[in-house]
Structure formats: structure tokens, C-alpha cells
């Protein structure tokens, strides 16, 4: 959070002045790992940058227990699977 910066004009992410092309998440899979606004802001900066994220935000969010619980509800899952609602049942 302290060394990272994203250019508002280009969305290029730099850390300590060096351009970042890939963000690999080794942590951040649990809500407790975002204890304050600084950590959320750092995550937001990474997500809005042009750097490639691994895993993608879609993949990362599906590992949160709350998302997994919600996706077990067929009514919610049907809303998410709008192109293939028949695959829910």
C-alpha cells in the first residue's frame, strides 16, 4: 500500500517505481486479512490496474466461504447462471 501506485491516466501499476505486469495472490483469501481501509484500498488499486491478476477476482471471490454458502442456494445460483439456469437443478 505504501510503495504501490497506479497511474490514473494509464492504469499501470508500479511498486517502488517499477512496473508490475502480474499480481499473484498468496494471501487475501479470507475476509479477516482485510482488517482496515488501507488493505482494502491496496486490493482495489491492484484490481483496477492493468496488471494480470492470478487468480482473477472471479476465482478469488469464489473461495470466500460467504460466496460458497450463497452459491449453494438454488434461487441465487439461478440468478447467477442466467445463460444456463437448467444446469442448476
ChimeraX attribute file (.defattr): number of C-alpha atoms within 10 A of each C-alpha:
attribute: neighborCount
match mode: 1-to-1
recipient: residues
	/A:1	13
	/A:2	8
	/A:3	8
	/A:4	16
	/A:5	20
	/A:6	19
	/A:7	12
	/A:8	10
	/A:9	6
	/A:10	9
	/A:11	15
	/A:12	17
	/A:13	24
	/A:14	18
	/A:15	13
	/A:16	10
	/A:17	10
	/A:18	10
	/A:19	14
	/A:20	18
	/A:21	13
	/A:22	13
	/A:23	17
	/A:24	11
	/A:25	12
	/A:26	8
	/A:27	7
	/A:28	15
	/A:29	15
	/A:30	12
	/A:31	10
	/A:32	8
	/A:33	11
	/A:34	15
	/A:35	9
	/A:36	9
	/A:37	9
	/A:38	12
	/A:39	14
	/A:40	15
	/A:41	13
	/A:42	15
	/A:43	14
	/A:44	11
	/A:45	18
	/A:46	24
	/A:47	16
	/A:48	13
	/A:49	21
	/A:50	18
	/A:51	19
	/A:52	14
	/A:53	16
	/A:54	13
	/A:55	13
	/A:56	13
	/A:57	10
	/A:58	8
	/A:59	10
	/A:60	15
	/A:61	16
	/A:62	15
	/A:63	12
	/A:64	14
	/A:65	13
	/A:66	11
	/A:67	11
	/A:68	12
	/A:69	10
	/A:70	13
	/A:71	16
	/A:72	11
	/A:73	11
	/A:74	13
	/A:75	12
	/A:76	12
	/A:77	16
	/A:78	17
	/A:79	12
	/A:80	13
	/A:81	12
	/A:82	9
	/A:83	9
	/A:84	10
	/A:85	14
	/A:86	9
	/A:87	9
	/A:88	14
	/A:89	7
